[in-house]
Each structure stands twice: as structure tokens, then as C-alpha cells.
Amino acid sequence: MTKYYYQAITENGSSVSGSIDADTLEGASSALVARGYIPQKISDVSRTGIGHFLAELQEKLTPVRTPELILFTKQLRTLIRAGVPMLKLLQVLENQTDNIKLKRIIVSISQDIREGGSLYDGFRKYPAVFSPLYCSMLHAGETSGALPEILDRLIYILDHDNKIRSDIRSALQYPAIVIISLLAAFFILLTMVIPRFAGIFIKSGLQLPLPTLICIKIYAILVAYWPVLLLMAVVIGIFLNIYLNTKIGKFRRDRLILHLPLVGGMVRKAAMARFASIFAILQASGISVLETMSILSDTINNAALSRAFATITERLEEGRGIAAPLATSPYFTPIIINMVAIGEESGNLDEMLHEAAAHYDAELDFAMKRISDSIGPLLTVCLAAVVLFFALAVYLPMWDLVKMVK
């Protein structure tokens, strides 16, 4: 099949553009007419110039952000609940979205359904946009015939995850900005302020204090060896990037994050909240425990926790229940293990996991507030130390110089 770019007019009179796969130009035109479009221009990708190449590149580089995915899922649920036929539904979604990549994906899914495929078959072709969790819940909804209800639960998960990520980013944004500003101020003072005074102090024959000597020495090293230092920084950066993209590198990085003071506790609480919330919803949606653990392993975004899920899954396959395998992992807290154990014994596992998720959501809010309250004074102390260091480096020799002049 060949990919064709098109420009067309919809039934509402609005202009649309995109790409479509077809065997011939006539086939592409017929497919557009079947969607209710009036084709204006259709061109073969292989015969187009740099304009279409740039359009293709733009499509590949355009991400589908979480808020866009949430909005798309809400629209999908609303149209399904309203009883809109699937092909018409996807056409409406294609017209509503402004994201080039998502628009192209919707067109592809429409083509799959037109050829007799299912929503699940169409969505799972794009794992970079639709996670295994997303596709598994779609599959469960199609199989059970309760797709709108399943999509309600999926939207809750997406909203919940997006909120947690946004809260963590907000909690770490201020410290990151302050640290970057401190480093920039340190570099500027070291390379622009200290050298101007250093020449005067050295010519005067003063015995320079330790802070001044340290600044002069660091500045001399930067001036003499900056190409070597820059090359070393680039090489180390490239090596770390390659290493952290390997399995062992991801595992060690994520394990280190889980054990960091303050930040590690926050990340672990976020992971526990996500685990409990997703596990409860997947169980309520009729997905098996083993499949649930596999989905969680792919969506937890932490290699250390994913490895723990793999070990737990092996123990689950041996028929040991859920709570006992969880207890063998160092990452699962006693609250989660006890809640799961009580849920298994009482038959209310979903309810107990929802309670655990709510508990860790509250714990996470408290942890982020504590980090914000703790980092503020710590950064203030660091800022004061940097200012004091440079003040001593400049003013101690100046006082000695004034005494010498007097």
C-alpha cells in the first residue's frame, strides 16, 4: 500500500488534511469520500518534495501529551455512550483533535475497523501513545460490553497519574531553579569578578587568605584546561546517557532514586498509590491478576519496581496468593501488604486497594509539602554559604590592602 497526503472538505465545510494508506490514487479518493470528505488534493508521498518530507518529520516529532490523551479518551467515552456508530465516532474525533500525530493514528484506526478489526487491535499498534494499560482496558471493555464504564475507570487512572506527575514536578521545580541559579552565580563570580580583584591583590604582595587562593586556583584551572574539561563533560554525558538506557543502568538509577533521602520516599509513595489504584481498577474490570501484574510492570516507570513485579508474578504463578509474594519485595510497604491480605481474606480486594490508594495520595501530598518546607531553608543556607565564601574571598584581602595603604 502507498501513503497519500490529502486536503479535503468535511460535511461541515471545514478543511482537513492528513495522510491515508491506499493501493491507488483512486482508492485513496474513494476512502476519503466514504468518510464524508470532498477531496481537493491528493498526492503520492513518493512523488512529493521537501514540503511533505517536513510534514512527515513534524508528525514524527509531535508528541501526544497526557492532557491531549485524557481529552481524547473523554470524547471517546462520551460518543460511545451517546451511541454514535464507531466509524462516524472516529471521524468526529479526527476533526476535533489538533495534534497531527493523534489525527494520523485515528485515521489508521478507522481503516482497521473498516477492514473488520477491533478498537483494541487498532490502538495496540501505537504503544508509544497508548500504553499496555490503556489497550488492556479497551480490550476488557470490548470483551465485557461495558466499554463506557471501563473508559470511566481509565480516565480516572490517567487523571490520577497526571496529577501525581504534575505535583512531583511542581515540588521539584523550585529547588531545580534555585540550584541552577546558584551554579550560574558561582560561575559568573568565579570567572568575571574574582579575576579583576586577584590581579590587584597579587601585585600588592599581600598574603592572600584561603578563600581567595581557592578561587584563584579554580579560575586558573578553568582557563588553562577548559577544552579538556569540556571534552570530559561531553564524554561523561554521552557515556551516562548510553549506560542509563541499558537495562542494568535503568535498574541501578531507579533503585538509587528509591533510596534517596526525601525524594526517594516521595517516589515510593507515588508508586504505591499508582499500584493500588491501577490494581483495584484492573481487578474490577475483570482483568486477571497475572495480566494485571504484567501491565503494572510495563506502566510503573521504574525499572527496580518492574523487576520486583516480575519476581512477584513468578510467585503468583505458583499459587501463593498476592499478599505473600508482595511481602518478599523490599519496595512494598506493610500498609499495602496488610490491605491486600485483608482484601484477599474478606473478598473485598478492590475496596481495600482503593483505601490504600487514597491513603498514599494523602501521604504523597504531605511528603511533597514536607520537601517544600525542608528544601527552602536548606537552599537558603547554601545560598548564604556561597555568598559568604565569595565575600570572604574579596573583602578579606581588601581589608588587608586598606590597612597597608594606611
Wavefront OBJ file of the C-alpha trace (Angstrom):
o trace
v 0.000 0.000 0.000
v 1.059 3.591 -0.647
v 0.702 6.568 1.626
v -1.133 9.571 0.170
v -1.366 13.065 1.557
v -4.704 14.769 1.096
v -6.530 18.049 1.533
v -10.301 17.817 1.728
v -13.512 19.493 2.906
v -15.727 17.873 5.534
v -19.530 17.750 5.611
v -19.446 20.825 7.873
v -17.427 22.780 5.320
v -14.189 22.838 7.291
v -10.826 21.989 5.755
v -8.870 18.929 6.853
v -5.563 17.444 5.809
v -3.607 14.330 6.637
v -2.443 11.073 5.162
v -4.180 7.868 4.144
v -2.956 4.442 3.045
v -4.372 3.034 -0.189
v -3.336 0.874 -3.151
v -4.053 3.533 -5.768
v -4.876 7.215 -6.045
v -8.462 6.278 -6.909
v -8.603 4.061 -3.825
v -7.456 6.925 -1.641
v -10.109 9.175 -3.163
v -12.823 6.560 -2.605
v -11.756 6.088 1.015
v -11.973 9.843 1.628
v -15.429 10.011 0.026
v -16.520 7.091 2.247
v -15.578 9.207 5.257
v -17.778 12.015 4.014
v -14.900 14.154 2.725
v -14.742 16.059 -0.541
v -11.148 15.579 -1.798
v -9.417 18.707 -3.044
v -5.860 17.489 -3.432
v -4.330 14.002 -3.153
v -0.620 13.373 -3.694
v 1.641 10.358 -3.510
v 4.298 10.674 -0.793
v 6.947 9.142 -3.041
v 6.393 11.903 -5.608
v 6.270 14.857 -3.285
v 9.019 17.255 -2.367
v 10.540 18.627 0.767
v 7.242 20.091 1.991
v 5.733 16.687 2.602
v 9.012 15.407 3.976
v 8.918 18.191 6.561
v 5.265 17.400 7.292
v 6.201 13.767 7.877
v 9.079 14.822 10.127
v 6.816 17.165 12.084
v 4.316 14.353 12.613
v 7.022 12.048 13.977
v 8.400 14.709 16.328
v 4.994 15.818 17.628
v 4.276 14.129 20.977
v 0.820 13.199 22.235
v 0.798 14.798 25.683
v -1.122 13.359 28.606
v -3.767 16.158 28.709
v -4.448 15.556 24.995
v -4.770 11.814 25.615
v -7.155 12.419 28.533
v -9.313 14.737 26.426
v -9.347 12.219 23.565
v -10.415 9.421 25.947
v -13.195 11.561 27.445
v -14.505 12.385 23.975
v -14.319 8.707 23.002
v -16.307 7.694 26.099
v -18.949 10.381 25.559
v -19.529 9.466 21.902
v -19.698 5.727 22.668
v -22.184 6.384 25.466
v -24.249 8.503 23.068
v -24.492 5.532 20.686
v -22.620 7.125 17.769
v -21.523 4.480 15.183
v -17.816 3.697 15.501
v -16.673 4.973 12.092
v -18.653 8.197 12.489
v -17.292 8.498 16.033
v -13.681 8.255 14.866
v -14.351 10.771 12.108
v -15.639 13.237 14.714
v -12.563 12.623 16.890
v -10.282 13.155 13.891
v -11.914 16.508 13.196
v -11.763 17.558 16.850
v -8.076 16.928 17.510
v -5.379 19.406 16.540
v -2.492 17.021 17.204
v -1.017 15.842 13.890
v 0.195 12.500 15.210
v -3.072 11.692 17.001
v -5.058 12.654 13.906
v -2.988 10.238 11.830
v -3.475 7.462 14.387
v -7.253 7.955 14.372
v -7.255 7.659 10.572
v -5.306 4.401 10.821
v -7.672 3.001 13.462
v -10.644 3.910 11.276
v -9.076 1.979 8.410
v -8.523 -1.054 10.667
v -12.138 -1.043 11.827
v -13.359 -0.636 8.264
v -11.392 -3.800 7.451
v -13.076 -5.715 10.294
v -10.621 -5.126 13.157
v -11.423 -4.098 16.735
v -10.590 -0.966 18.696
v -8.050 -2.959 20.681
v -6.322 -4.160 17.502
v -6.105 -0.606 16.197
v -4.908 1.010 19.417
v -2.221 -1.515 20.300
v -0.327 -0.716 17.080
v 0.790 2.538 18.723
v 2.413 1.588 22.068
v 4.271 4.920 22.214
v 0.915 6.701 22.599
v -1.390 4.059 24.085
v 0.246 2.144 26.931
v -0.345 -1.567 27.633
v -2.662 -0.427 30.447
v -4.730 1.667 28.029
v -5.016 -1.131 25.460
v -5.774 -3.830 28.043
v -8.627 -1.811 29.492
v -10.010 -1.206 25.998
v -9.848 -4.946 25.377
v -11.616 -5.642 28.681
v -14.322 -3.111 27.814
v -14.909 -4.564 24.361
v -14.985 -8.127 25.713
v -17.382 -7.344 28.570
v -19.613 -4.993 26.571
v -19.144 -2.287 29.211
v -16.741 -0.040 27.306
v -18.089 3.328 28.612
v -17.758 2.156 32.234
v -14.237 0.837 31.598
v -13.304 4.133 29.933
v -14.564 5.958 33.054
v -12.068 3.964 35.120
v -9.321 4.533 32.547
v -9.922 8.291 32.624
v -9.641 8.201 36.420
v -6.267 6.438 36.157
v -4.973 8.888 33.540
v -6.140 11.888 35.593
v -4.667 10.393 38.763
v -1.274 9.715 37.148
v -1.190 13.145 35.531
v -1.938 14.812 38.874
v 0.808 12.874 40.654
v 3.379 13.720 37.978
v 2.339 17.390 37.972
v 2.552 17.585 41.763
v 6.011 15.989 41.817
v 7.243 18.323 39.050
v 5.854 21.318 40.940
v 7.519 20.199 44.177
v 10.920 19.813 42.470
v 10.698 22.817 40.146
v 11.616 25.471 42.716
v 14.693 23.599 44.057
v 15.895 22.935 40.500
v 15.615 26.616 39.548
v 17.438 27.729 42.702
v 20.258 25.179 42.242
v 20.759 26.191 38.595
v 20.799 29.855 39.625
v 23.363 29.115 42.341
v 25.642 27.319 39.890
v 25.299 30.148 37.360
v 26.068 32.784 40.016
v 29.065 30.757 41.232
v 30.453 30.504 37.691
v 29.911 34.208 36.914
v 31.528 35.365 40.152
v 34.421 32.961 39.688
v 35.181 33.932 36.077
v 34.245 37.631 35.963
v 34.501 39.143 39.441
v 37.350 37.322 41.190
v 39.943 37.717 38.343
v 39.603 41.532 38.409
v 40.460 41.698 42.095
v 43.026 38.891 42.006
v 45.479 40.911 39.881
v 45.364 43.826 42.317
v 45.850 41.592 45.341
v 48.785 39.696 43.803
v 50.595 42.900 42.712
v 50.244 44.354 46.212
v 52.252 41.468 47.662
v 49.567 40.582 50.211
v 49.407 37.159 51.814
v 46.102 36.027 50.389
v 43.558 34.229 52.594
v 42.415 30.668 51.829
v 39.064 31.561 50.134
v 40.856 33.897 47.708
v 43.568 31.323 46.944
v 40.898 28.683 46.252
v 39.050 30.994 43.846
v 42.257 31.963 42.020
v 43.322 28.322 41.717
v 39.934 27.200 40.354
v 39.929 30.091 37.891
v 43.467 29.207 36.715
v 42.448 25.577 36.147
v 39.367 26.658 34.166
v 41.383 28.998 31.957
v 44.209 26.518 31.310
v 42.204 23.320 30.874
v 38.702 24.380 29.771
v 38.883 22.442 26.439
v 39.871 19.262 28.302
v 37.210 19.821 30.970
v 34.551 20.481 28.328
v 35.527 17.352 26.397
v 35.456 15.299 29.604
v 31.996 16.634 30.438
v 30.703 15.739 26.949
v 32.249 12.243 27.062
v 30.876 11.578 30.546
v 27.455 12.860 29.484
v 27.384 10.596 26.425
v 28.594 7.597 28.443
v 25.961 8.171 31.145
v 23.225 8.567 28.536
v 24.204 5.270 26.881
v 24.607 3.474 30.199
v 21.314 4.730 31.651
v 19.477 3.445 28.570
v 20.685 -0.107 29.225
v 18.660 -2.476 31.434
v 21.228 -2.562 34.217
v 21.703 1.225 34.014
v 17.966 1.902 34.315
v 17.696 -0.552 37.186
v 20.563 0.984 39.175
v 19.378 4.540 38.513
v 15.791 3.804 39.582
v 16.941 1.815 42.623
v 19.135 4.752 43.644
v 16.202 7.143 43.263
v 14.076 4.968 45.552
v 16.751 5.200 48.282
v 17.476 8.936 48.051
v 16.592 10.944 51.168
v 13.323 12.909 50.860
v 12.930 12.315 47.108
v 13.071 8.518 47.403
v 10.238 8.425 49.918
v 8.100 10.640 47.714
v 8.720 8.498 44.622
v 7.949 5.314 46.575
v 4.669 6.732 47.907
v 3.692 7.795 44.371
v 4.464 4.275 43.122
v 2.390 2.681 45.902
v -0.550 4.995 45.172
v -0.354 4.161 41.486
v -0.002 0.427 42.137
v -3.027 0.294 44.461
v -5.204 2.460 42.215
v -4.428 0.627 38.963
v -4.568 -2.829 40.572
v -8.015 -2.125 42.043
v -9.430 -0.790 38.782
v -7.983 -3.579 36.640
v -9.393 -6.197 39.025
v -12.803 -4.520 38.935
v -12.600 -4.510 35.127
v -12.250 -8.302 35.003
v -8.545 -8.496 34.136
v -6.691 -11.442 35.692
v -4.126 -10.959 38.464
v -1.229 -12.211 36.314
v -2.149 -9.903 33.437
v -2.589 -7.056 35.922
v 0.950 -7.574 37.255
v 2.306 -7.670 33.702
v 0.534 -4.401 32.875
v 1.802 -2.771 36.072
v 5.345 -3.888 35.268
v 5.120 -2.085 31.894
v 3.482 1.094 33.207
v 5.089 1.727 36.620
v 8.009 3.675 35.007
v 10.614 2.353 37.430
v 12.983 -0.450 36.420
v 13.615 -1.550 40.030
v 9.885 -1.885 40.716
v 9.350 -3.598 37.351
v 11.930 -6.226 38.291
v 10.131 -6.694 41.615
v 6.839 -7.199 39.732
v 8.479 -9.867 37.578
v 9.598 -11.781 40.693
v 6.155 -11.409 42.274
v 4.487 -12.684 39.091
v 6.621 -15.824 39.195
v 5.471 -16.487 42.772
v 1.853 -15.795 41.811
v 2.092 -18.441 39.115
v 2.974 -20.903 41.868
v -0.373 -20.177 43.537
v 0.863 -18.386 46.661
v -1.810 -15.683 46.711
v -0.992 -11.992 46.346
v -0.013 -10.710 49.797
v 2.718 -13.311 50.432
v 4.653 -12.577 47.191
v 4.318 -8.812 47.813
v 5.888 -9.281 51.255
v 9.052 -10.696 49.664
v 9.780 -7.397 47.902
v 11.601 -4.606 49.790
v 9.633 -1.905 47.958
v 6.089 -2.733 49.085
v 5.102 -1.157 52.383
v 3.397 -3.000 55.268
v 0.212 -0.990 54.654
v -0.099 -2.273 51.081
v 0.714 -5.853 52.100
v -1.764 -5.821 55.003
v -4.507 -4.216 52.913
v -4.061 -6.832 50.196
v -4.068 -9.648 52.778
v -7.287 -8.362 54.369
v -8.853 -7.880 50.945
v -7.998 -11.441 49.924
v -9.463 -12.890 53.113
v -12.638 -10.788 53.037
v -13.191 -10.852 49.278
v -13.106 -7.031 49.124
v -9.705 -6.629 47.459
v -10.876 -3.780 45.202
v -12.238 -1.784 48.116
v -9.133 -2.287 50.256
v -6.831 -1.258 47.413
v -8.889 1.895 46.827
v -8.455 2.678 50.537
v -4.699 2.132 50.228
v -4.536 4.369 47.148
v -6.403 7.150 48.989
v -4.051 6.763 51.965
v -0.931 7.090 49.816
v -2.382 10.020 47.890
v -2.693 11.834 51.224
v 0.796 10.647 52.250
v 2.200 11.918 48.959
v 0.646 15.359 49.444
v 2.150 15.509 52.933
v 5.558 14.321 51.675
v 5.658 16.969 48.931
v 4.714 19.674 51.421
v 7.448 18.452 53.785
v 10.005 18.519 50.957
v 8.990 22.061 50.032
v 9.252 23.134 53.673
v 12.620 21.393 54.133
v 14.310 22.408 50.899
v 13.553 26.118 51.314
v 15.758 26.603 54.419
v 18.391 24.206 53.030
v 18.715 26.204 49.807
v 18.809 29.425 51.801
v 21.766 28.063 53.799
v 23.529 27.019 50.566
v 22.956 30.469 49.067
v 24.269 32.140 52.198
v 27.356 29.878 52.146
v 28.138 30.769 48.525
v 27.696 34.493 49.196
v 29.842 34.288 52.352
v 32.587 32.381 50.529
v 32.906 34.982 47.771
v 32.534 37.852 50.232
v 35.468 36.497 52.229
v 37.473 35.888 49.049
v 37.076 39.544 48.009
v 36.802 41.556 51.215
v 39.456 39.902 53.399
v 42.287 40.927 51.031
v 40.676 44.353 50.563
v 40.757 44.966 54.319
v 44.414 43.972 54.403
v 45.095 46.258 51.441
v 43.382 49.186 53.155
v 45.466 48.589 56.283
v 48.626 48.523 54.161
v 47.743 51.824 52.484
v 47.035 53.470 55.834
l 1 2 3 4 5 6 7 8 9 10 11 12 13 14 15 16 17 18 19 20 21 22 23 24 25 26 27 28 29 30 31 32 33 34 35 36 37 38 39 40 41 42 43 44 45 46 47 48 49 50 51 52 53 54 55 56 57 58 59 60 61 62 63 64 65 66 67 68 69 70 71 72 73 74 75 76 77 78 79 80 81 82 83 84 85 86 87 88 89 90 91 92 93 94 95 96 97 98 99 100 101 102 103 104 105 106 107 108 109 110 111 112 113 114 115 116 117 118 119 120 121 122 123 124 125 126 127 128 129 130 131 132 133 134 135 136 137 138 139 140 141 142 143 144 145 146 147 148 149 150 151 152 153 154 155 156 157 158 159 160 161 162 163 164 165 166 167 168 169 170 171 172 173 174 175 176 177 178 179 180 181 182 183 184 185 186 187 188 189 190 191 192 193 194 195 196 197 198 199 200 201 202 203 204 205 206 207 208 209 210 211 212 213 214 215 216 217 218 219 220 221 222 223 224 225 226 227 228 229 230 231 232 233 234 235 236 237 238 239 240 241 242 243 244 245 246 247 248 249 250 251 252 253 254 255 256 257 258 259 260 261 262 263 264 265 266 267 268 269 270 271 272 273 274 275 276 277 278 279 280 281 282 283 284 285 286 287 288 289 290 291 292 293 294 295 296 297 298 299 300 301 302 303 304 305 306 307 308 309 310 311 312 313 314 315 316 317 318 319 320 321 322 323 324 325 326 327 328 329 330 331 332 333 334 335 336 337 338 339 340 341 342 343 344 345 346 347 348 349 350 351 352 353 354 355 356 357 358 359 360 361 362 363 364 365 366 367 368 369 370 371 372 373 374 375 376 377 378 379 380 381 382 383 384 385 386 387 388 389 390 391 392 393 394 395 396 397 398 399 400 401 402 403 404 405 406
